[in-house]
Amino acid sequence: MKTLVILILLFDGTFLKQNIILPAPTEVHDCLNYGEMFKETISTYRKEPYQGWYLNNGRGIIFGIMCE
């Protein structure tokens, strides 16, 4: 089983590590594809004021995605 890890940096400086355990055996590339879909669901890519994936709730940005 793989764990999808979403790294989030809130605008108040708090760093969050959100773990999502994938229920079925998953290859790394499938896990990363799921991560991209998840990222596109909870955030929006913006170029201004700084380039990045900004959370739709306005609290911060997605700093990274990885699979363990």
C-alpha positions in Angstrom: 0.0 0.0 0.0 1.2 3.5 -0.8 0.7 6.7 1.1 0.1 10.0 -0.8 1.7 12.9 1.1 0.6 16.4 0.4 2.9 19.2 1.7 1.1 22.4 2.4 2.5 25.8 3.5 0.0 28.0 5.2 0.3 31.8 4.9 0.9 32.1 8.6 4.1 30.0 8.2 2.6 26.7 9.4 3.9 23.6 7.5 1.4 20.8 7.1 2.0 17.2 6.0 -1.3 15.6 5.0 -1.1 11.8 4.6 -3.7 9.9 2.5 -3.5 6.2 2.6 -4.5 4.7 -0.7 -6.7 1.6 -0.1 -5.4 -0.6 -2.9 -1.9 -1.7 -3.9 -0.7 1.1 -6.2 2.4 1.7 -8.3 4.3 5.0 -7.7 3.3 6.6 -11.0 -0.4 5.9 -10.2 0.0 7.4 -6.7 1.6 10.5 -8.2 -1.3 10.7 -10.8 -3.8 10.6 -7.9 -1.8 13.3 -6.2 -2.1 15.5 -9.3 -5.8 15.0 -9.4 -6.1 15.7 -5.7 -4.0 18.9 -6.1 -6.1 20.1 -8.9 -9.3 19.5 -6.8 -8.2 21.5 -3.7 -6.1 24.2 -5.3 -5.8 26.5 -8.3 -2.6 27.4 -10.2 -1.9 31.1 -10.3 1.0 33.2 -11.7 0.2 36.3 -9.6 1.3 37.5 -7.1 3.7 34.5 -7.0 3.5 31.4 -9.1 2.1 28.3 -7.4 -0.8 26.1 -6.5 -3.0 28.2 -4.1 -5.5 26.4 -1.9 -9.1 27.1 -2.9 -9.9 28.0 0.7 -7.3 30.8 0.6 -5.2 29.6 3.5 -1.9 28.7 1.7 -0.1 26.9 -1.1 0.7 23.3 -2.0 4.4 22.9 -1.5 4.8 19.4 -2.9 3.5 15.9 -3.4 5.2 12.6 -2.8 4.4 8.9 -2.4 5.8 6.7 0.3 
